[in-house]
Amino acid sequence: MKILTSICGWLLILPVITCAGQAGETSSATSLPPIPFGLDELHARIDRTHPLLKGAGAEQTIARGKMLRALGAFDPTLVNDTELERFISSSDPSKGTQTVGYNDTLVEALHPWGFRGSAGFRQAIGDARIPDLSFGDGTRQVVLGGFLPLLRGLMINPERAELQRSELAAPRAEIKIAQTRQDLFLAAAHQFWEWVAAAKLLDVQKHAATVAEDRYRQVEDRAKAGAIAPIDVAEAGQEVHRRREVAIAARRVLEQEQFKLSMFLWEHGSPTIPPIDRVPDFPAEKRLPTAEDIMAHKLDAMKERPEVKALEVEAKINDIDLALAKNNLLPSLDLEAAPARAPEKFVLGLGYRFGVELKFPLLQRRSRGEVLQAQGHAERLVMAQQYRENQVLVDIDNALSAIERARERIEEASQALRLVEIVEEGERYRFSLGASNVLFVNLRERNTIDSKVQVVRAKAEYYKALALYQWAIGAWAKVPSDAVRVSYR
């Protein structure tokens, strides 16, 4: 009895185990659907891998190179100079031929303010007298020298102007990167929605071809039964081939948009085709910015758009050129103190020389021409800035207009689609009763297909208008965002 009971229990448990095993196999065999490919992911991949953005990033390296080159003008220089002179003293010819000279070891450097200095020591060679700053056994001398411009070149000089220009190379590189990023993101967004729209249009045409094929089989059966004329079969067959041809053309458009979008998707140095199974649906419409938001966006865009910031950098560079040109109008008044280096000084001794030099150009045509050029460039930059600021405002207003009109198009196209579907359904019902023919059903379905196409086009234009608004306010010119992690929610 106990054995029979245990056997019955195992028989009851066995189906449960079998069902559980089958359920486990079914769940493991079922895979999750592909994650939809989004615009944020596309932009993140552009930030990481697009060659044009990487090429723009090389501008930072160029900017650092310009800075180092400008700083090179102020690098200290180690100098070792040896001078020898053979002569017969006219005051004491009995000494015969003498060989005297010196060996200088010093460091020279230029300061950005315009003055130059040197410091080191001198070793006398032969019987030379050292009147100043001698040390040791009287054959060595402290070497000090300096050059000081009092008017032209003081605080403003070509070397310092070049250094100031190089300091603006880094902001200019950042602006160029921001401009490249803006343009890439806008072009990628437009191409992305063209790709999505092409995929949706292909779905519409494929569905229409399937409907025509089903009707062809239905009409063929009815014609064989003698319910309708054989000419309706030809009409239905013609519609099948027509819709297949349209579907093939739609597939070609989708492939073309895929190739265009691949130029924004780079991997291992080559463009990659976007996966067709990851085409997303059109998202829900977003809330339009309020009047306060639009005003704030306009004020920020007039300051943050790369085109405007580039003009600001150009204006700063022109200010440097203008200041240098005005400084060149001043007379040259220079003070100099340096060790005597002329060979004839060996007889008299190794001393120092001091001097003051004044130069006053009479006509100043070159300097006045440089000033006029810089002033004219400044006036041109003022007008260009006004143009760019107004262009920013027009771009934002244009994007807002595109958004509004696209929303209106979506609403009207959706209403037209709803009505044409009602008409199509009624015509199909009449055809089932024998009160209509294949031609009228095909015409109603074509109207429905056209309405669906208009809805898809209107939605694509709406999201392209949103992308245009983001570009117009300079939202993509800021620091590149981190890579977007794609995950299920």
C-alpha positions in Angstrom: 0.0 0.0 0.0 2.8 2.4 0.9 4.6 1.5 -2.4 1.4 2.3 -4.4 1.0 5.6 -2.6 4.6 6.7 -3.3 4.2 5.7 -7.0 1.0 7.8 -7.3 2.8 10.8 -5.7 5.7 10.6 -8.2 3.2 10.4 -11.0 1.5 13.5 -9.8 4.9 15.4 -9.4 6.2 14.3 -12.8 3.9 16.5 -14.9 4.7 19.5 -12.7 8.5 19.0 -13.2 8.0 18.5 -16.9 6.0 21.7 -17.2 8.5 23.6 -15.1 11.3 22.4 -17.3 9.5 23.4 -20.5 8.8 26.9 -19.0 12.5 27.3 -18.2 13.5 26.3 -21.7 10.9 28.7 -23.2 12.1 31.7 -21.0 15.7 31.0 -21.8 15.0 30.8 -25.6 13.0 34.1 -25.5 15.4 37.1 -26.0 14.7 40.7 -25.2 13.9 43.0 -28.1 16.7 45.3 -29.4 17.1 48.5 -27.5 15.8 51.4 -29.7 18.6 53.6 -31.1 18.2 57.1 -29.7 19.4 60.6 -30.7 21.3 60.9 -27.4 23.2 57.7 -28.1 24.0 59.0 -31.6 25.4 62.3 -30.1 27.4 60.4 -27.5 29.0 58.3 -30.2 29.9 61.4 -32.2 31.6 62.9 -29.1 33.7 59.7 -28.7 34.6 58.6 -32.2 33.8 61.1 -34.9 37.0 62.1 -36.8 36.0 65.7 -37.5 35.5 66.3 -33.8 38.8 64.7 -33.0 40.4 66.8 -35.7 39.0 69.9 -34.2 40.4 68.7 -30.8 43.8 68.9 -32.4 43.4 72.7 -32.3 44.2 72.5 -28.6 47.5 71.0 -29.4 48.1 73.7 -32.0 47.2 76.3 -29.4 49.7 74.9 -26.9 52.3 74.9 -29.7 51.7 78.6 -30.3 52.0 79.4 -26.6 55.3 77.6 -26.4 56.6 79.3 -29.5 55.7 82.7 -28.1 57.3 81.9 -24.7 60.4 81.0 -26.6 61.2 84.6 -27.1 61.7 85.0 -23.3 63.8 81.9 -22.9 67.2 82.6 -21.1 70.2 82.0 -23.2 73.6 80.8 -22.0 76.4 82.6 -23.8 80.1 81.8 -23.8 82.1 84.3 -25.7 85.9 84.4 -26.2 87.7 87.5 -27.8 91.4 87.8 -28.4 93.4 90.7 -29.8 97.1 90.8 -30.9 98.6 94.3 -31.1 101.8 96.4 -30.5 101.2 99.1 -27.9 102.0 102.6 -29.4 102.7 104.0 -25.9 105.3 101.3 -25.1 106.6 99.5 -28.2 109.3 97.8 -26.1 106.7 95.3 -24.9 106.5 93.9 -28.4 103.5 92.0 -29.6 100.8 91.4 -27.0 97.9 89.0 -26.9 95.1 90.0 -24.6 91.3 89.3 -24.4 88.6 87.8 -22.3 86.2 84.9 -21.9 82.6 85.7 -21.0 80.1 83.3 -19.5 76.7 84.8 -18.9 73.0 84.3 -19.1 70.9 86.7 -21.2 67.1 87.0 -21.1 64.3 89.2 -22.3 61.4 90.2 -20.1 57.8 90.6 -21.4 57.9 94.3 -20.3 60.6 95.0 -22.9 63.8 95.2 -21.0 66.7 92.8 -21.5 69.3 91.8 -18.9 72.4 89.7 -18.6 74.5 88.4 -15.7 77.7 86.3 -15.5 81.4 86.6 -15.1 84.5 87.5 -17.3 87.9 85.9 -17.2 90.7 88.2 -18.5 93.3 86.7 -20.8 96.7 88.3 -20.8 97.7 91.6 -19.2 94.3 93.3 -19.1 93.1 95.8 -16.6 89.7 95.5 -14.9 88.5 98.8 -13.5 85.0 97.8 -12.3 83.5 94.8 -10.3 86.6 92.7 -10.3 87.0 89.8 -7.9 89.4 86.9 -7.3 93.0 87.7 -8.1 92.0 90.7 -10.2 91.7 88.8 -13.5 87.9 88.2 -13.1 85.0 90.5 -13.4 81.3 90.4 -12.7 79.4 90.9 -15.9 76.1 92.8 -15.6 74.1 94.4 -18.5 70.7 95.8 -19.3 68.6 97.4 -22.0 65.6 99.5 -21.0 63.2 101.1 -23.4 61.6 104.2 -21.9 59.0 105.0 -24.5 58.5 102.7 -27.5 58.6 99.0 -26.4 58.0 99.5 -22.7 55.2 97.2 -21.6 54.0 97.0 -25.2 56.3 95.3 -27.7 56.1 92.7 -30.6 57.2 89.8 -28.4 54.7 90.5 -25.7 52.0 91.1 -28.3 52.7 87.7 -29.8 52.5 86.1 -26.3 49.1 87.8 -25.7 47.9 86.5 -29.1 49.0 83.0 -28.2 47.1 83.1 -25.0 43.9 83.6 -27.0 44.7 80.5 -29.1 43.3 78.2 -26.5 39.9 80.0 -26.3 39.8 80.1 -30.1 40.5 76.4 -30.3 37.6 75.7 -27.8 35.3 77.9 -29.9 36.2 76.0 -33.0 35.5 72.7 -31.3 32.2 74.0 -30.1 31.3 75.1 -33.6 32.2 71.8 -35.1 30.2 70.0 -32.4 27.2 72.2 -33.0 27.2 71.6 -36.7 27.8 67.9 -36.4 25.0 67.4 -33.9 22.6 69.4 -36.0 23.4 67.5 -39.2 23.3 64.2 -37.3 19.9 65.0 -35.8 18.5 65.9 -39.2 19.9 62.7 -40.7 18.7 60.6 -37.8 15.0 61.7 -38.2 15.3 61.2 -42.0 16.4 57.6 -41.3 13.6 57.0 -38.8 11.1 58.5 -41.3 12.4 56.3 -44.1 12.0 53.2 -41.9 8.4 54.2 -41.0 7.6 54.9 -44.7 8.9 51.5 -45.7 6.7 49.9 -43.1 3.7 51.8 -44.5 4.5 50.6 -48.1 5.2 47.0 -47.0 1.8 46.9 -45.2 0.1 48.3 -48.2 1.7 45.7 -50.4 0.6 42.9 -48.1 -3.0 44.2 -48.1 -3.0 44.3 -51.9 -1.7 40.7 -52.1 -4.4 39.5 -49.7 -7.1 41.3 -51.8 -5.6 39.8 -55.0 -6.1 36.3 -53.6 -9.6 37.2 -52.4 -10.6 38.7 -55.8 -9.1 35.7 -57.7 -11.2 33.3 -55.6 -14.4 35.4 -56.2 -13.7 35.6 -59.9 -13.3 31.8 -60.1 -16.7 31.5 -58.4 -18.2 33.9 -61.0 -19.1 36.6 -58.4 -17.0 39.3 -60.1 -15.6 40.0 -63.6 -12.1 38.7 -64.5 -11.0 42.3 -65.2 -11.1 43.0 -61.5 -8.4 40.3 -61.1 -6.2 42.1 -63.5 -6.9 45.3 -61.6 -6.0 43.7 -58.3 -2.8 42.2 -59.8 -1.7 45.5 -61.2 -2.1 47.1 -57.8 0.1 44.4 -56.2 2.9 45.1 -58.6 2.5 48.8 -58.2 2.7 48.7 -54.5 5.7 46.3 -54.6 7.5 48.8 -56.8 6.8 51.6 -54.4 8.0 49.4 -51.5 11.2 48.7 -53.3 11.8 52.4 -53.9 11.1 53.0 -50.2 13.6 50.4 -49.2 16.2 52.1 -51.5 15.5 55.4 -49.7 16.0 53.7 -46.3 19.3 52.2 -47.4 20.4 55.6 -48.7 19.5 57.2 -45.4 21.4 54.4 -43.6 24.5 55.1 -45.5 24.2 58.9 -44.8 23.7 58.2 -41.1 26.7 55.9 -41.0 29.0 58.9 -41.6 28.1 60.0 -38.0 28.6 56.5 -36.5 32.3 55.6 -36.5 33.9 52.6 -35.0 37.6 51.6 -35.3 38.2 54.4 -37.8 35.4 53.4 -40.2 31.7 54.4 -40.5 29.2 51.7 -39.4 25.7 51.1 -40.7 23.0 51.7 -38.0 21.0 48.5 -37.2 17.6 48.5 -38.8 16.1 46.5 -36.0 16.9 49.4 -33.6 14.8 52.1 -35.4 12.9 53.9 -32.7 9.3 55.2 -32.8 8.6 58.9 -32.8 8.5 60.0 -29.2 5.7 62.0 -27.6 5.6 65.7 -28.4 7.6 67.9 -26.0 6.4 70.9 -24.1 7.1 74.1 -25.9 9.3 76.6 -24.1 7.5 79.5 -22.4 8.0 83.1 -23.3 10.3 83.5 -20.3 12.4 80.5 -21.4 12.7 81.8 -24.9 13.9 85.2 -23.7 16.5 83.6 -21.4 17.6 81.3 -24.3 18.0 84.3 -26.6 20.1 86.2 -24.0 22.3 83.2 -23.4 22.7 82.4 -27.1 23.8 85.9 -27.9 26.7 85.3 -25.5 27.4 81.6 -25.9 27.0 80.8 -29.6 30.4 80.0 -31.1 29.9 82.6 -33.8 29.5 85.4 -31.3 32.4 84.2 -29.1 34.7 83.9 -32.1 34.1 87.6 -32.8 35.0 88.4 -29.2 38.3 86.7 -29.5 39.0 88.5 -32.8 38.2 91.8 -31.1 40.7 91.1 -28.3 43.4 90.2 -30.9 42.7 93.4 -32.8 43.0 95.4 -29.5 46.4 93.9 -29.1 47.4 94.9 -32.6 45.9 98.4 -32.1 47.9 99.0 -28.9 51.1 97.8 -30.5 50.5 100.1 -33.5 49.9 103.1 -31.2 53.0 102.3 -29.3 55.0 102.4 -32.5 54.0 106.0 -32.9 56.1 106.9 -29.9 59.8 108.0 -30.3 62.4 105.5 -29.3 64.3 106.4 -26.1 66.5 103.6 -24.8 68.9 103.2 -21.9 71.7 100.6 -22.2 74.5 99.5 -19.8 76.8 96.7 -20.8 80.4 95.5 -20.5 82.7 96.9 -23.0 83.3 94.4 -25.8 85.2 96.3 -28.5 88.8 94.9 -29.1 90.4 98.3 -28.6 89.2 98.3 -25.0 91.8 95.6 -24.2 94.5 98.2 -24.1 92.6 100.6 -21.9 91.0 97.9 -19.7 87.9 95.8 -19.5 85.3 98.2 -18.3 81.6 99.2 -18.9 79.9 101.4 -21.4 76.6 103.4 -20.8 74.4 105.0 -23.4 71.2 106.8 -24.1 69.7 106.7 -27.6 66.8 108.8 -28.9 65.1 108.1 -32.3 62.3 110.2 -33.6 60.8 109.2 -37.0 59.7 112.2 -38.9 56.7 111.0 -41.0 55.5 107.9 -39.1 53.6 106.7 -42.2 54.1 103.0 -41.4 52.9 103.3 -37.8 50.0 105.5 -38.8 49.0 103.0 -41.4 49.0 100.2 -38.9 46.8 102.2 -36.6 44.3 102.9 -39.4 44.2 99.3 -40.3 43.5 98.2 -36.7 40.9 100.9 -36.3 39.1 99.8 -39.5 39.2 96.2 -38.4 37.7 97.2 -35.1 34.8 99.0 -36.8 34.2 96.0 -39.0 34.1 93.7 -36.0 31.5 95.9 -34.3 29.3 95.6 -37.3 29.9 91.9 -37.6 29.0 91.5 -33.9 25.7 93.3 -34.5 25.0 91.0 -37.4 25.8 87.8 -35.5 23.7 88.8 -32.6 20.7 89.5 -34.8 21.3 86.3 -36.7 21.1 84.4 -33.4 17.7 86.0 -32.7 16.5 85.2 -36.2 17.7 81.6 -35.9 15.8 81.1 -32.7 12.6 82.6 -34.1 13.0 80.6 -37.2 13.3 77.4 -35.2 10.2 78.3 -33.1 8.2 78.9 -36.3 9.3 75.6 -37.7 8.2 73.8 -34.4 4.8 75.6 -34.5 4.1 74.8 -38.1 5.2 71.2 -37.7 2.8 70.7 -34.8 0.0 72.1 -36.9 0.9 69.8 -39.7 0.9 66.8 -37.4 -2.6 67.7 -36.1 -4.1 68.3 -39.6 -2.4 65.2 -41.1 -3.7 63.1 -38.2 -7.2 64.4 -38.6 -7.0 63.7 -42.4 -5.7 60.2 -41.7 -8.6 59.5 -39.3 -11.2 60.6 -41.8 -9.6 58.8 -44.8 -9.4 55.6 -42.8 -13.2 55.9 -42.2 -13.8 56.3 -45.9 -11.5 53.4 -46.7 -13.3 51.1 -44.3 -16.7 52.1 -45.7 -15.5 51.5 -49.3 -14.1 48.1 -48.3 -17.5 47.3 -46.7 -19.3 48.3 -49.9 -16.9 46.1 -51.9 -17.8 43.1 -49.7 -21.5 43.7 -50.5 -20.8 44.0 -54.2 -21.7 47.6 -54.4 -18.1 48.8 -55.3 -15.2 47.5 -57.3 -11.5 47.0 -56.9 -10.6 50.3 -58.5 -12.4 52.4 -55.9 -11.0 50.3 -53.0 -7.5 50.8 -54.4 -8.1 54.5 -54.7 -9.3 54.8 -51.1 -6.3 52.8 -49.8 -4.0 55.0 -51.8 -5.4 58.0 -50.1 -4.9 56.3 -46.7 -1.3 55.6 -47.7 -0.7 59.2 -48.7 -2.1 60.4 -45.4 0.1 58.1 -43.4 3.1 59.3 -45.4 2.1 62.9 -44.6 1.9 62.1 -40.9 5.3 60.5 -40.9 6.8 63.5 -42.8 5.2 66.0 -40.4 6.5 64.2 -37.3 10.0 64.0 -38.8 9.9 67.8 -39.6 8.7 68.4 -36.0 11.7 66.7 -34.5 14.1 68.2 -36.9 12.7 71.6 -35.9 13.4 70.7 -32.2 17.0 69.9 -33.2 17.2 73.2 -35.0 16.1 75.0 -31.9 18.7 73.3 -29.8 21.3 74.4 -32.3 20.0 77.9 -32.4 20.2 78.4 -28.7 23.7 76.9 -28.6 22.8 74.0 -26.4 25.3 71.7 -28.1 28.2 74.2 -27.9 28.8 73.5 -24.2 31.1 70.9 -22.7 30.7 67.5 -24.4 28.4 65.2 -22.4 29.5 61.9 -21.0 28.8 58.7 -22.9 25.2 57.7 -22.6 24.7 54.2 -21.1 21.9 52.4 -22.9 19.8 50.2 -20.6 16.3 48.9 -20.2 14.0 50.8 -18.0 
